[in-house]
Amino acid sequence: MIERCVYNVALLLYLLFSLPKIGWERVRGKRHPSLMQRLGFFLPSPRGPTIWLHAVSVGEVKAASPFFLALKETFPGHWFCLTTTTQTGYEEARRSLPGLDATLFSPIDFSFVSRRFVKKIAPQLFFLVETDFWPQLLAALQKEGTQSFLISGKYSARAASRWKWFPHVARTLFSRFDLLCMQTEEYADRISPFVADRNKVCVTGNLKFDLKSKEVRELSLPGTWISLSCTHAPEESLLLDLLKGEPWHLFLAPRHPERFEEVALLLTNKKIPFIRWKDLSLFKGEKVVLVDSMGELASCYRRSSLAIMGGSFVPGIGGHNLLEPSLYGCPPLFGPYFFGQKQMAQNILKAKAGRQASLDNLILVIHEMLDDQRELKDRSLQLVSDLSGVVKTTIAALSHVFGARKKGILEVFLG
């Protein structure tokens, strides 16, 4: 009881201190989730037994996609709800997962809010994708008898070192899961000391390995194209300074929509000719296409000879999904600060399906990749094929935890 009160007070103080930052972000154009929904009000009423998935943002929503499709086949007649924390995650879910019955913003983790949210949604099953552990939410789910699962789980060294200071709290938190399906042995080893029953921890792989390419708009643009994908400040400035004198055209896609205008101003100040995505039909040889519209990266990857992946050329971010461009035969090139998904980077490099470079040798590596373009494309597509099958492995692991009735349904999927 005391721990819960302390946590609620700490969360309230955090929100209060965050208000100036939120206000400034709103001025810059960043929208924030519906407050009333995040407080547990105006939620839809489920129309059947409920399965709830939580994916914190865009990358996790995409990772959830193949698993969600398998669940829809495995559990016919159920009501499916997905929650996310960010506006971009919400928009991605609405765009790429039309089979959802409801897309919502996740509850703020006050104990009374979590209880209200869980009682209204009343899920039989709860799946957390990758990470985003909220103690009060997991406690409320357990109290209501919901089976909770971590899928495609990640657990960083930084998180593990922090939880070492609060081992009792950590064991309580992670023991609320019925099963923790981790991406790698490394993550499993990190989280196991905080789980009372280590048989609840298994390794099933990264759900992003099961992403599939989709039908995309074919771009009939002349010249050689490179995608600058999911960039952060000051990566755009650093990369543009290196690339502006080269003969290639660039699709420039900032990671966060609220930075679109900032990057447009940067291009103007650097006197780099550019055109916005909505004006692509008017293309007249501009150096840069500013991809200031969500959901268009797949088309860019399909047209590009390679993709320079942002979040990896400056410290503190850790990189983004390297396998996504590979789905379209577009080999990834990433920087030295890639630690968010080390196994994915290792798979890419081992298969020689992409390259890692620093800013100092970036141009040289790009030339080498362009010279080896056909082989890199073939290796990228082969790697995607070789790594697939994680959804089936995950559901097979989950089948041992479900009751006999659900296990029979799972056999439909597992064959």
N, C-alpha and C positions, 0 to 999 in steps of 0.2 A: 504493500500500500504506500509506504513512504517512497520507495523507488519510483512508483508510478507518478506520485505528486511532483517529485523532483524533476522527472522527465518532462511532465506537462509544463511546469514552470520554465524549464530551460528552453523548451520548444517555443513557448510564447515569447520569451525574451529574444530568441533568435529571429522570430518573425518581426517583432517590433524594430529591432536593429536593421532588418532588411528593407524596411519601408522606404528609406531614402534611395537605396539602390534600385528598387522596383519602380519608384517614381521616375528616376532618371532614365531607366530602360524604356518606360512608356513614352517619354518624350522623344526618344530615339526611334520609336516605332515598334518596339517589341511588345507583343501582346502577352497577357498572362491568363492562366486558366480561370474558369468561372469559379468565383469564391464560394457562391452558395452551393454549387455542386460538390466542391471539395470539402465543404462542411457537412455534407450528407443530406442536403435538401434537394427536392425536385428530381429525385432519381426515378427511373422507369421501373415499372413492376414486371418482374420476370413472368414469362408465359410458358412455364414448364420447368423441369429440373435444370439447375443452372451450373454452368462451368465458367469460371472466371480466370482470365489471363491478365497478368500485369507486365507491361514492358515500358521501361522508364522513358525512352525517347526513340528517335528514328531508327537507329541501328538495331535496337532490341525488338522494335516492331517488325522490322524486316526479318530478323532471325526467327520470330514467332510464326511467320507466315506459313512455312511448310508444315510445322507442327500443328498449327490451327486447322489446316486443310485435312490433315490426318485425323484430328479429333472429330471434325465434322462427319467424316466417314465412319469413325469408330463409335460415335455416340449420336445416332440419328434421333431427332425429336427433342434434343436438348436446346436450351436457351444459352447463347454464347455472348459473354460480355468481356470487353478488353478495356483496361484502364491504363493511362499513361500520365506522365508528369508534365510533359512539355507540349506547347502548342504545335510544334513541328511533328512531334510524335503522334499527336491527335490527328493532324491532317494526313499524315502518312497512313495511319490505320484506316481512316475513312476512304482513302484513295485505293489502297492496295488490298484491303480485306473487306470487300463488300458483303461477304457472307455473315459478318457479325450482326447480332441482334441489337447490340448497344455498344457505343464507344463513349467512354466517360473519362473524366479526369480523376486521378487517384485521390483518396481522402487525405486531408492533413492529419498527421498521426497523433492527434489528441485522443486519449482513451475513449471519451464519450463520443467523439466523431467516428472513430473506427467501429465502435459497437453499433452505432446507428446505421452506418454504411453496410456493415456485414448483415445485420438483421434485415435490411431492405432487400439486398441482393440475394441473400440466403443461398450461397453456392454449396453444391455438393463437393466440388473439386476446385482447388485454387492452384494455378501454375505461375510461378515467378520466373521470368526469363532473365538469365545471366546474373543480375544483381539488383540492389535497391531494397535493403532489408529494413522494414519498419516494425519495431517491437510491438507497438500497441495493435497494429493491424493483425500481425501473426497471432497475438494472444487472443484477440476477438474471434478470429477464425477457428482457433483450437477450441475455444469455449463453446462455439456453436456446432462443434462436431464436424467441421469441414476438413477433408484431407488436403494437406498442403504439400506442394512439391517444388523444389528448385530444379529447373531444367536449363541445360547449357550453362551451368553455373561457373562464375568467375570469382576468384578471391585473391586480391592483390597482396603483395608482401607488405605494403603500407597498412592495409586494413588489418592484416594479421598482427602486426606489431602493435597497433593501437589496442586491439582487443585483448592483448596479453595483460594489459593493465586492469581489465575488468573480466577475468575468466568466468566468474559465476554468471554475470549478465550474458556473456557470449554463449555459454553452454545452455542457458535458458532460452535464448533467442533461437539458436540453430537446432535445438532439440524439438522445437515446435514443428519442424518439417517431418513428414512421414518418409521422405526420401530426398537426398541431395544428389542430383545427376550433374557431375562436374565435366568441364571441357577437357581437362588434362589431369595427369597424375600429379603434376606440380600443385594445381589448385586443390585437388583432393587431399594431398598431404598437409597443406596449410590449414584446411578447415577441419580436418579430422580431430585434432586435439580439443576442439570446442564442441564436439558432438558426443553426447553420452554413449550412444550406441553406434560404434563405427561401422556396423553393418548397414547403416542407413546411408553411407557415402559410397558412390560408385562413379566410374568414369564412362561416359557415353559419347563424348565428343561435342563439337561445336555445331549448333543447328545452322549456322550460316553456311556450312558446307553443303547443305541441301537446298540452298536457294536455286531457283531455276530462271533461265533467261525468259523474257517475255517479248511479245510482239511490240515493236517500237517503231516510231516514225523514222523512216529512212531519210537521211539528210544528203541531198545532192549538192555538195559544196566542193569547189575545186581546191587543189592544194593538199599539203600534208597537215594533219590536225593532231593536236595533243590536248588532252583533257587535264586541266588543273582542278582537281576534285577535292571538295570538303576543306577548303583552305581557311586558315585563321590569320588574324593580324599577328605579326607583321609579315607573314609568309607571302602575301600577294605582292608586296613591295619588293621583297628580296628576289622572288622568282621572276617578276616582270623585268627587273633591272638586268637579270641574266639573259632573259629570252627575247627582249624587245628587238635586238639587232639580228636575231636569227630568222631564217626564211619561213618558219612554220607559223600556222594559225593556231589560236588557242581558244578552247572553251574554258572559261573561268567561272567556277561554281563555288562561291563562298559557302562555308558550312552553315552559317546562321542567317536566316532571311532578313533580320533587322540590320544586317551589315551591307545589304545590297547597295544602298545609296552611298554609303561610305566608300565602297569599292569603286562605284561609278565615278565618284569625285576623285579618287586616287588615279584612275585611268585618265581623267581629264587633266589633272595636274601634271601627269607624266607625259602628256601630249601623245598618248597612244590611241590610235583610231579604234573605236569599238562600236558595236551595235548590240542592242538589247535583244533578248530571246524573242520577245513578241514581234520584233521587227525583222526576224531572220529571213523572211521572204524578200526583203529589200537589200540583202547582202551584196556589197560591191567591193569585196576584197579587203575588208577591215581586218586588222591584226587580231582582234579579240571579239569573241561573242560572250557577253556577260550573261550567264545563265541565272537570271533573276526570277526564276519560276521553279516551283518545287515539282519533283517527279520527272525531270527531263534528263537526268544523268545517263540513263540507259541508252537513249538515242545518241548522246555524246560519245559514250564508250563504243557504240557500234561503228561510228564514223572515225574514231581516233586510232592512230597507230600505236599509241601508248597513253597511259594515265599516270600523271604525277600526283601522288596521294598526299593531301595536306595533313596537318596535325602531326607531321613527323620531321619537319625541318626547324622547329623551335622547341625548346624544352617545355615539359609540363603537361602535354596533351596526350601523347602516347600513340597517335595514329588512328586510322579508321579501317574499315573493312577492305582488305586487299583483294579478296576473292570476287567482289562484286564486278569490277571491270573484266575479270577473267571469264565471267559468264558469257561475255560478248566477244571473246577472243582478243581482248585489249590488255596487253601485259602491264602490270603495275610497276612503277618506279617510286620508291619511298626513301625517306631521309633517315638520318642516324638516330633520331629520337623516337624510335618505334618500340614501345614496350607494352602497349595495351593488349596486344594479342600476339605474343611471341611465337606461339606454335604455328599460327597462320603464316607469319613471316618466314619461319624455318621451312615450312612446306613449299612456299613459293621459291625460295632460294635453292632448296635441295632439288626441286624439279627443273630448275633453270627456266622458270616460267615468268620471271621478273627480276628486277635488280634493285640493289640498295646503293645510295650515293650520298655524298655530302654536297653542299653548295659549291665547294671548290672544284669538284670533278663532274658536276651535273651535266654540263654541255657535252663533255667527252662521252659519258655513259649514254646520253640520249642518241648521239651519233652511232654508237655501237649497237644500240637496240634497234634503231631504224634500219641499219644494215642487216640485222638478223630478224627482221620483222616477221617473215613467214614462219620460221621455226618457233619463235616466241608465241605466236598466235596458236599454233598447233599444241605446244606444250601447255599453254594456259587452258585450253579446252579439255585436254587430256587430264590435267590436274583436277579440274572441276568434277569430271566423271569419276576419277579414282577416289576422291574424298567423300562422295555422296553415300548415303545410307544411315546417317545419324538419327533421323526421325525414327526409323524402324528400330534401331538399337535402343533409343530412349524409351519408346513405348514397350519394348520387350522388358526393360528393367522395371518400368512402372507396373507391368502386369503382375509382378510378384507381390505387389503391395495391395492392389485392389482386391475387393471382395470377390467371391466366386461368380456372382452375377455379372459384374463388370468384366471379369477376366474372360467370360464367355464372349462378350461383345468384342473384346480386344482380339480374340482369335480370328474374327472376321478380317481385321486389318493385317494381322501377322500371317495369315494364311496357314 
